[in-house]
Amino acid sequence: MKEKGKPDPFLAAVCDAVHKRRGQLGISQEELAQRAGLHRTYISDIERGARNPTLKTLSRLAVALEISASKLIKMAEANCPELCYSEQNGGN
């Protein structure tokens, strides 16, 4: 079970994947926000793990990041140690 105040490891990995992909493209948070039709502060909140983006938002971000949503999730999974899965499954 996740500790209170501690971010969900998989959410953190997804947020980090958004940040890394933005860096690969060499675009600013403002540019990403504009491409995705979101506010720049919302992008900042996502990248910091302060927001839990919906599937719709992840889809919009993926398009703006010139990547499929599934690839974005795969990037997160690759950067998420087994801890992500064991915590989500109650340690199983």
C-alpha positions in Angstrom: 0.0 0.0 0.0 1.2 3.5 -0.8 2.3 5.7 2.1 0.3 8.9 2.7 2.0 11.8 1.0 4.2 9.6 -1.1 3.5 9.8 -4.8 2.3 6.7 -6.6 5.4 5.1 -8.3 3.7 4.5 -11.6 2.2 7.9 -11.7 5.7 9.4 -11.0 7.1 7.2 -13.9 4.4 8.4 -16.3 5.0 12.1 -15.3 8.8 11.5 -15.8 8.2 10.0 -19.2 6.3 13.1 -20.3 9.1 15.3 -19.0 11.8 13.1 -20.7 10.0 13.0 -24.1 9.5 16.8 -24.0 13.2 17.1 -23.4 13.9 14.8 -26.4 11.9 17.0 -28.6 13.6 20.1 -27.2 10.3 21.9 -26.5 9.3 24.1 -23.6 6.4 23.4 -21.2 4.7 26.3 -22.9 5.1 24.7 -26.3 3.9 21.4 -25.1 0.9 23.0 -23.5 0.0 24.9 -26.7 0.3 21.7 -28.7 -1.9 19.8 -26.3 -4.4 22.5 -25.7 -3.6 22.6 -22.0 -2.3 25.3 -19.6 1.4 25.6 -19.0 1.0 25.3 -15.3 -1.0 22.1 -15.8 2.0 20.7 -17.7 4.3 21.7 -14.9 2.0 20.1 -12.3 2.0 16.8 -14.4 5.7 16.7 -14.7 6.1 17.3 -11.0 3.6 14.5 -10.2 1.3 16.9 -8.6 -1.6 16.0 -11.0 -3.0 12.7 -12.0 -3.7 13.1 -15.7 -6.8 11.4 -17.2 -6.5 9.0 -20.2 -7.9 11.8 -22.3 -5.1 14.2 -21.1 -2.5 11.4 -21.7 -3.8 11.0 -25.2 -3.6 14.7 -25.9 -0.1 14.8 -24.5 1.0 11.8 -26.5 -0.1 13.5 -29.8 1.6 16.7 -28.7 4.8 14.7 -27.9 4.6 13.0 -31.3 4.4 9.6 -29.8 1.6 7.0 -29.3 -0.1 6.9 -25.9 1.0 3.2 -25.6 4.6 4.2 -26.2 4.4 6.8 -23.5 3.1 4.2 -21.1 5.8 1.8 -22.2 8.4 4.5 -21.5 6.9 4.8 -18.0 6.9 1.0 -17.4 10.5 0.8 -18.5 11.5 3.4 -15.9 9.3 2.0 -13.2 11.0 -0.7 -11.1 9.1 -3.8 -10.0 8.1 -1.7 -6.9 5.5 0.0 -9.1 3.7 -3.3 -9.7 4.2 -4.9 -6.3 2.8 -1.8 -4.6 -0.2 -1.7 -6.9 -1.0 -5.4 -6.4 -0.7 -5.3 -2.6 2.9 -6.7 -2.6 2.0 -9.7 -4.8 
